[in-house]
Amino acid sequence: MARIVILGAGIGGVPMAYEMKETVGKKHDVIVISDSPTFHFVPSNPWVPPRWRTPEDLKIELAPVMKKKGIEFIQKAAAKVDPVNNQVQLVDGSAVAYDFLIIATGPRLAFDEIPGLGPDGFTSSVCHVDHAAVAAEDWDRFMENPGPIVIGAVQGASCYGPAYEYLMILETELRNKKVRDKVPMTFVTSEPYIGHLGLGGVGDTKGLMESALREKSIKWITNAKVDKVESGMMFVTEVDEDGNDKKKHELPFKHSMMLPAFTGVDAVRHVGVEGLINPRGFVLVDEHQRNATFKNIYSVGVCIAIPPIEKTPVPVGVPKTGYMIESMVTTTAHNIADELAGKEPTHVATWNALCLADFGDSGVAFLAMPQIPPRNTTWSAEGKWVHLAKIGFEKYFMRKIRKGISEPYYEKLMLKLMGVVRIKGE
């Protein structure tokens, strides 16, 4: 009987556990290690600060559902992955041995790379539900005395959708509360142009996003490096297409949310052996989601290493979307099952990108197949239906996670958006 350990219990780790257990059944042990007792639905975090959701709306207690699925759940933080000895060391001094390890930790949020950035500095975050809860308190104070807002993503960021979403959700909330006229808004991004998204654009995302910002009277700065943040002031350097300094900006704000760059989590980036991670601490994987040096280690989600798709004046990372993660999960489950049967891995993840960017009362959707160009399919669209679709998908996804059901969540959403199937239970 093999011990299959999954490190992490987020949008990658929880579906990974469900699908892995369904694939191998009772013949093998599936064990999940997480520093949190709950799963939370990260895509809905931007709704928390304006009180459209509470943090508890987005959380699911994992121990009961894991027990029903026959999955062992260890609610402890990992101190270090030890690939030489095939174990995960935990912060309490104990260790969990494995035959196969699937790293699904998500990222470390590198707020420390820019002075004054993050919840411990002067900007808010929606990267974690607990950060979003703190941002809600800041938003309450802001609404008592509105002023300038600065939203965006710093150099090296690899996830841009939530920044656009948060910007437009707040804009919608301000209009609903009849105070939009009191709030200048600026979007600051390391992208070379609006709608780049770390993907070189998808369809007409450049035109769609720029049009949306112009329509809402939102200014923007692209090719931007955030130098530092002080109380109520952000210092930004705008560079030209060759990366040379073009203009210095001092942007006052009363509320700000800036997405940070990511690294691998400490338990992985401090592993101390060659061949597992890249210099940023992301796990190196082949087309089968398997590490080439430690072949019993697989990885899925934001914690894997994917190089940028192109050179940009300011560093821009590549996003790893839910649809892409879903493909990694299925591929990993089947490849480990093959290995347990004495076969070599043959399954390959598709790495397609599907995104619903909610704009509060409308939105933009895009599909890139594959995510990294050149592509076979490129599609984008806009409208109020995107906002409604994201609400529906949140409910659908959370219901399946709560019931411990493994199925292609994002693939069903994609097919529905393209008019092929109807999601049951809507």
C-alpha positions in Angstrom: 0.0 0.0 0.0 1.5 3.3 -1.1 1.3 6.6 0.9 0.4 9.5 -1.3 0.8 12.8 0.5 -0.6 16.1 -0.7 0.9 19.2 0.7 -1.6 22.0 0.6 -5.4 22.2 0.7 -6.5 25.0 -1.7 -8.0 25.1 -5.1 -5.3 22.6 -6.3 -4.8 20.5 -3.2 -8.4 19.7 -2.3 -9.6 18.6 -5.8 -6.3 16.7 -6.0 -7.1 14.8 -2.9 -10.6 13.9 -4.0 -9.5 12.8 -7.5 -6.5 10.9 -6.2 -8.6 9.0 -3.8 -11.3 8.2 -6.4 -8.5 7.0 -8.7 -6.7 4.7 -6.3 -9.5 3.7 -4.0 -8.9 1.8 -0.8 -5.7 0.2 -2.1 -3.6 3.2 -1.2 -3.5 5.9 1.5 -4.1 9.5 0.5 -3.0 12.0 3.2 -3.5 15.8 3.1 -1.3 18.2 5.1 -2.5 21.8 5.5 -1.7 24.6 7.9 -5.4 25.6 7.8 -8.5 23.7 8.9 -10.5 25.2 6.1 -10.6 25.4 2.3 -11.5 28.8 1.0 -12.6 29.9 -2.4 -9.9 32.4 -3.4 -11.6 33.8 -6.6 -14.3 35.4 -4.4 -11.9 37.2 -2.1 -12.4 40.6 -3.9 -16.0 40.5 -2.8 -15.1 40.5 0.9 -13.8 44.1 1.5 -17.0 45.8 0.3 -19.0 43.3 2.4 -20.5 41.5 -0.6 -19.3 38.3 1.1 -18.1 37.5 4.6 -15.0 35.4 5.1 -17.1 32.6 6.5 -19.1 32.5 3.3 -16.0 31.3 1.5 -14.7 28.7 4.0 -15.4 25.0 4.3 -14.2 22.8 7.2 -12.0 20.1 5.7 -11.7 17.4 8.4 -15.3 16.2 8.2 -15.4 15.9 4.4 -11.9 14.4 4.2 -13.0 11.7 6.7 -16.0 10.8 4.7 -13.8 10.4 1.6 -11.4 8.1 3.5 -8.6 10.7 3.3 -6.4 11.4 6.3 -6.2 15.1 7.1 -3.3 16.5 9.1 -3.9 20.1 10.2 -0.3 21.2 10.8 2.1 23.5 9.1 4.9 22.0 7.1 8.4 23.1 8.1 10.4 21.5 5.2 10.1 19.0 2.4 12.8 16.4 2.6 13.0 14.7 -0.8 16.1 12.7 0.0 14.4 10.9 2.8 10.9 10.9 1.3 9.2 12.8 4.1 7.6 16.1 5.0 8.8 17.6 8.3 6.2 19.4 10.3 6.6 22.4 12.6 5.9 20.3 15.7 9.0 18.2 15.0 7.1 15.2 13.6 7.4 13.9 10.0 5.1 12.4 7.5 6.6 9.7 5.2 5.5 9.3 1.6 5.9 7.1 -1.4 4.6 9.9 -3.6 4.4 13.6 -2.7 2.1 16.1 -4.5 3.1 19.7 -3.8 0.0 21.9 -4.0 0.9 24.7 -1.5 0.0 27.7 -3.6 2.5 30.6 -3.3 4.3 32.6 -0.7 3.2 36.2 -1.0 6.4 38.2 -1.3 5.2 41.5 0.3 8.7 41.8 1.8 10.3 42.5 -1.6 8.9 46.1 -1.6 9.1 48.4 1.5 5.7 49.2 2.9 3.8 46.7 0.8 1.1 44.4 2.2 -1.2 44.1 5.2 1.7 44.5 7.5 2.6 47.7 5.6 0.3 50.2 4.0 -1.6 48.3 1.3 -4.4 45.8 1.5 -4.4 42.3 -0.1 -7.1 40.0 -1.4 -4.7 37.1 -2.0 -5.9 35.3 1.2 -9.4 35.4 2.8 -7.9 36.6 6.1 -6.2 39.5 4.3 -9.5 40.3 2.6 -11.1 40.4 6.1 -8.5 43.0 7.2 -9.1 44.9 3.9 -12.8 45.1 4.8 -12.0 46.9 8.0 -9.8 49.4 6.0 -12.6 49.8 3.5 -15.1 50.7 6.3 -12.7 53.4 7.5 -12.3 54.6 3.9 -16.0 55.0 3.3 -16.2 57.3 6.3 -13.8 59.7 4.6 -13.4 58.8 0.9 -10.4 59.8 -1.2 -7.9 58.5 -3.9 -7.7 54.8 -4.5 -4.6 53.0 -6.0 -5.1 49.4 -7.2 -2.8 47.1 -9.2 0.0 44.5 -9.3 3.7 45.1 -8.6 6.7 44.0 -10.6 7.0 40.2 -10.8 3.4 39.6 -10.1 1.9 36.6 -12.0 -1.8 37.0 -11.2 -3.5 40.1 -12.6 -7.2 39.2 -12.8 -8.0 39.9 -9.1 -6.4 43.4 -9.4 -8.7 44.3 -12.3 -11.7 42.7 -10.5 -11.1 44.5 -7.2 -10.7 47.8 -9.0 -14.0 47.4 -10.8 -15.9 45.9 -7.8 -14.9 48.9 -5.7 -15.9 51.3 -8.6 -19.3 49.6 -8.7 -19.7 49.9 -4.9 -18.7 53.6 -4.9 -21.4 54.2 -7.6 -23.9 52.3 -5.6 -23.2 54.4 -2.5 -23.3 57.6 -4.6 -19.7 58.7 -3.7 -17.8 57.7 -6.9 -17.4 61.5 -7.7 -15.3 61.9 -4.6 -12.8 59.1 -5.4 -10.0 59.4 -8.1 -8.9 55.9 -9.1 -5.6 54.8 -10.6 -4.6 51.3 -11.8 -0.8 50.6 -11.5 0.5 47.5 -13.2 3.8 45.9 -14.3 2.1 44.7 -17.4 3.4 46.3 -20.7 -0.2 47.2 -21.6 -3.7 47.0 -20.0 -5.1 43.5 -20.6 -1.8 41.8 -21.0 -2.6 39.6 -18.0 0.8 37.8 -18.1 -0.5 36.0 -21.2 0.4 38.5 -24.0 -3.3 39.3 -24.1 -6.2 37.0 -25.0 -8.3 38.0 -27.9 -9.2 41.6 -27.4 -8.6 41.8 -23.7 -6.4 44.9 -24.3 -9.3 46.7 -26.0 -11.9 45.4 -23.6 -10.0 46.3 -20.5 -8.9 49.7 -21.7 -12.4 50.6 -22.8 -13.7 49.5 -19.4 -11.2 51.7 -17.6 -11.9 54.7 -19.8 -15.6 54.3 -19.4 -15.2 54.4 -15.6 -12.8 57.4 -15.7 -10.0 55.3 -14.2 -6.4 56.4 -14.9 -3.6 53.8 -15.4 0.1 53.4 -15.4 1.7 50.4 -17.2 5.3 49.2 -17.2 5.3 50.3 -13.6 7.7 49.4 -10.8 6.6 50.1 -7.2 9.6 51.5 -5.4 8.1 51.8 -2.0 4.9 52.5 -0.1 4.5 54.9 2.8 1.4 55.8 4.7 -1.0 57.3 2.1 1.6 57.5 -0.6 2.9 55.1 -3.3 6.2 55.8 -5.2 6.2 54.3 -8.7 8.7 54.4 -11.5 7.3 54.1 -15.0 9.8 52.7 -17.6 9.9 52.8 -21.3 9.9 49.8 -23.7 13.6 49.3 -23.2 13.2 49.2 -19.4 14.8 52.6 -18.8 13.2 55.0 -16.3 10.6 57.2 -18.0 8.8 59.0 -15.2 8.5 59.0 -11.5 5.0 59.1 -9.9 4.0 59.9 -6.3 0.5 58.6 -5.9 -1.5 59.6 -2.8 -4.1 57.2 -1.6 -6.6 56.5 1.1 -7.1 52.9 0.2 -4.8 50.7 -1.9 -4.6 47.0 -2.8 -1.5 45.8 -4.7 -1.0 42.2 -5.7 2.5 41.1 -4.7 5.0 38.9 -6.6 5.0 35.2 -5.6 7.7 32.8 -4.5 7.5 29.2 -3.4 6.5 28.6 0.2 9.2 28.4 2.9 8.9 24.6 3.3 9.8 24.2 -0.3 12.1 27.1 -1.2 14.4 26.3 1.7 14.6 22.6 0.9 18.4 22.8 0.4 18.8 20.3 -2.5 19.4 20.8 -6.2 16.8 19.9 -8.8 13.5 20.4 -7.0 12.9 24.1 -7.4 13.9 27.2 -9.4 15.6 30.2 -7.9 12.2 31.7 -6.9 11.3 28.5 -5.0 8.8 27.2 -7.6 8.7 23.4 -8.2 10.2 22.2 -11.4 8.0 19.8 -13.3 7.9 18.1 -16.7 4.9 17.7 -19.0 3.6 15.0 -16.7 3.7 17.3 -13.6 6.6 15.3 -12.3 9.9 16.5 -11.0 12.8 15.2 -13.1 15.2 14.8 -10.2 12.9 13.4 -7.6 10.5 11.3 -9.7 8.1 10.5 -6.9 7.3 14.2 -6.5 4.6 15.9 -8.5 3.3 19.4 -8.2 0.1 21.3 -9.3 -1.1 24.8 -9.2 0.5 28.2 -8.6 3.6 26.6 -6.9 5.0 25.1 -10.1 7.6 26.9 -12.2 6.5 28.3 -15.6 8.8 30.8 -17.4 7.3 34.1 -18.7 5.9 33.9 -22.1 7.9 36.9 -23.4 10.4 39.5 -22.2 8.7 42.6 -20.9 10.2 46.0 -19.7 9.1 45.1 -16.2 9.1 41.5 -15.0 5.7 39.9 -15.5 4.9 36.3 -14.4 2.5 33.8 -16.0 -0.8 33.1 -14.2 -1.9 29.6 -13.3 -5.7 29.6 -13.5 -8.2 27.3 -12.0 -8.9 25.6 -15.4 -5.2 25.0 -15.8 -4.9 23.7 -12.3 -7.8 21.3 -12.9 -5.9 19.8 -15.9 -2.8 19.4 -13.8 -4.8 17.6 -11.0 -6.3 15.1 -13.4 -3.0 14.5 -15.1 -1.2 13.9 -11.8 -3.8 11.5 -10.5 -3.7 9.3 -13.6 0.1 9.4 -13.8 0.6 8.3 -10.2 -2.0 5.6 -10.8 0.0 4.4 -13.8 3.2 4.4 -11.7 1.5 2.3 -9.0 0.5 -0.2 -11.8 4.2 -0.4 -12.9 3.7 1.9 -15.9 5.5 5.1 -16.9 3.5 8.4 -16.9 1.9 9.3 -20.2 -0.8 11.8 -19.3 -0.1 15.5 -20.2 -1.9 18.5 -18.8 -3.5 20.8 -21.4 -2.6 24.0 -19.6 -5.6 26.0 -20.9 -6.7 29.3 -19.4 -10.3 30.2 -18.5 -11.1 33.4 -16.5 -14.2 35.2 -15.4 -13.2 38.7 -14.4 -16.1 40.2 -12.4 -16.5 43.9 -12.7 -19.2 44.3 -10.0 -22.2 44.6 -12.3 -20.6 43.3 -15.5 -17.3 41.6 -16.5 -15.0 40.1 -19.0 -14.5 36.4 -19.8 -11.6 34.9 -21.8 -10.5 31.5 -22.9 -7.0 30.7 -24.1 -6.2 27.1 -25.4 -3.4 26.6 -24.7 -2.6 29.3 -22.2 0.8 30.0 -23.7 0.8 31.1 -27.3 0.6 30.2 -30.1 -3.0 29.1 -29.4 -5.6 26.9 -31.1 -8.5 28.8 -29.5 -8.7 32.4 -28.4 -12.0 33.8 -27.1 -13.0 36.8 -25.1 -16.4 38.5 -24.3 -18.0 41.0 -22.0 -21.3 41.7 -20.3 -23.4 41.5 -17.2 -23.7 37.7 -17.7 -20.0 37.4 -16.6 -20.9 38.8 -13.2 -23.8 36.4 -12.9 -21.8 33.5 -14.2 -19.1 34.0 -11.6 -21.7 34.1 -8.8 -23.2 30.8 -10.1 -19.9 29.1 -10.4 -18.9 30.1 -6.9 -22.0 28.3 -5.6 -21.4 25.3 -7.8 -17.8 24.9 -6.9 -18.3 25.3 -3.2 -21.2 22.8 -3.2 -19.0 20.2 -4.9 -16.0 20.8 -2.5 -18.4 20.6 0.5 -19.7 17.2 -0.8 -16.3 15.9 -1.6 -17.1 15.4 -5.3 -14.3 15.4 -7.8 -15.2 16.4 -11.3 -14.0 18.9 -14.0 -15.5 22.0 -12.4 -13.8 24.5 -14.8 -14.3 22.3 -17.9 -18.0 22.3 -17.2 -18.0 26.0 -16.8 -16.1 26.4 -20.1 -18.6 24.2 -22.0 -21.5 26.0 -20.5 -20.1 29.4 -21.5 -19.7 28.1 -25.0 -23.3 26.8 -25.0 -22.6 23.0 -24.9 -23.9 21.8 -21.6 -26.0 23.1 -18.6 -24.6 22.8 -15.1 -27.0 20.8 -13.0 -28.4 22.3 -9.8 -28.3 26.0 -11.0 
